Amino acid sequence: MTNDPRPLFGRAAEQAAELVRSVRAEQLGGPTPCTEFDVRTLLSHLTGATHRVAVVAEGGDASAVRPFVEGVPDDGWTAAYDEARTRAVKAWAGDDRLDAVVRPPFGEMPGRAALSAYVLETVTHTWDLSEALGRPRELDPELAEFALTVAQRMLPDEQRDENTPFATARTAPEGADAYGRLAAWLGREPLSRA
């Protein structure tokens, strides 16, 4: 595990931005592996969570920030996400943020732990979006390996309950890549391509 998750967060946010740019209007109502979200709701959450990432680094209480954004027109998701990720990357630029105690919604912790958790969230929702769009491009395996390590440390299966935003871990298919193993650990399943 890296001691400085900022470069990984930057890469994860850029990877997500590439997928957000590729979403077509007719895909916005489509399903995602995050079963309570369609593509539009997933984009709203990805953007809202990225605003939370910025608020955490800025010293605010992320619990006070809605995890979804509202009022984004269907053709405005690229700009909305780019604005959020630019703000978040800038907010985490100072080295002091890594050791500062911050307040994400899941408890106080050092900045590096919080940002690692947000790498996990960004990478996971990027996989969700990729699945929803029919896997239009290859995703960065290093990001998935890092996210899986974070998930296994922060979300042990035996400690999950009804308040955990992830389902019970399932067994990854034999030969699954890092994203497949991450999705399985978080209880997700790929969308059926029947």
N, C-alpha and C positions, 0 to 999 in steps of 0.2 A: 504494500500500500504506500502510495506517495505521501510525502510530508506536506506537499503543496498541491491541493486539488484545483487551484485556479486554472492552470493550463487545460486540465481535463474538462472543467466546466466550460471554458471557452470553446473547446472543440465540440463538446456535447451540444452546446447552444447553437453553434454554427451548423452542425449536422441536422439538428431539428429545423433550423431556418431553411435549409435546402429543401427539406420535405414540405414545410409549410408553403414555400414558393411554388411547389408543384401541384398543390391541391386545386382541382377544378370545381367550379360551382356545383356541378351535378354530383359530386362526391360528398358534399357537406352533410347530407342526411343519411349517409351510409353507416353501417355498423362498425364497431371497433372491438378488439379483444377486451377492453375495459367496458364490460357489458352495459353499464348504466350510461355510457356516453355514445352519442353518434359523433361523426367527425367534427361537426361544428362545436359541439360541447367539449370535445377533447381539445380543440384549438383554443377555446375559451379558458379551459383549465390550464393548459400549457402556458398560455400568456399570463394568466393570473398568478400561477405559481412562480413564474419568472419575476414578476413584480415583487412577490414575497421575498425572493432571493435578494433583491436589491434592498428592500426595507430592512432585512436582517443585517446586512453589511452596513447600512446607514445608521444602525443602532436602534432601530424602531422595533416594535412588537409586531411580528408577522401575523399573529392571531387577529390583529385588528384589520388586516387586509383580506378582502374576499379572495378565495382561491379561484375565482372565475372573473372574467371581464364581461361587461355588457355594452351593448350599443355599437359593436363592431359590424360594419356592413359586410356582406358576403365577399366583396372584393377588397376588404381592408385587413385581412388576417396577416398578410406579409408585413405590412407597415406596423401593425399593432405588436406583433411578435418581435420584429427588429428593434422597435423602441424599447420594449421590456428587456431584451437581452443586452442591448447596448448599455442601458442603465445599470443592469446587474453586473456586467463585466467591469464597468467603471467603478461601481461601488466597492468591489472587492480588490481593486488595484493596490491599495496600501498594505504593506506587509503586516502592519499592526492588526489588521482585521482577522488574521489567522489565529492569533492567540487571545483575542478579545472574547469575553463571554457574551454570547448573543442569544436572542430569544426567538427561535423558530417555533411554530405551533406545537412541536413535540418535546419541548422542554429546554431549559438553559443548557448551553454547552459551549466549548471553544469553537471559534469560527471555522477552523479547518474541519471539524466533525460535521458541523451544520452544512458547510458547502459540499462535503462529500455526500451527504444525504441528498442534497439537491442535484448532484451529478446523477445519483441513482434515480431520482424522480424524472429528470430530463431524459435520461437514456431509456428508461422504461416507457415513458409516454411517446418517445420517438419510435420505439419498436411498435407500440400500439398503432401509431399513425402509419408507419410503413406497412404493417399488416392490412390496415384498412384500405390503403391505396394500392394493394396488390404487389407489395415489395418492389417498388420502382427502381431502387438502387441498393447497392451493397452498403451495409452499415459497418462502422469502425469496430472491429472485434476487441481492440484494447479497451475501449470505453465500456463495452459489455462485461469484460473480465473484471474491471475495476468496480463497476456497479454491482456485480454479483458478489464480490468480496464484501462490499459495504452492506449489501442486503443480508448476507449470512451473519454478519456481526450485529447489525442493528435490528434485524427482524427474524430472530430464531423462530422456527415453526412452532415450537412448544409454548411460546409466549404470546402467540396471536390469539385475539379474542374478537368479539363483535365490534370493538372500537378500532381494530386494526384495518387500514384501508386496503389490505391485500388478503386474498383467500389463502386457504391452507396450501402449503407446498405440495406439489405433485412430482412424480418421477419424470425426469426429462427423457425423451426418446433416446435410444442408443444412437450415438454419433451426432447428437445435437450440438450445434455451434454454441458460442458463448451467449448469444441472444436467446436461443432456445432454452439453455440452462437457466438463464436469468428469468425468463418468462415462467418456466416451470416452478422455480423457487418462489415466485410471487403468486402462484396459483393461476396463472393465465394460460390460455390455450390459443394456438393460432386459429384464425378464422377458417372455416371450411371453404374450400375452393371448388366445391362440387358443381 
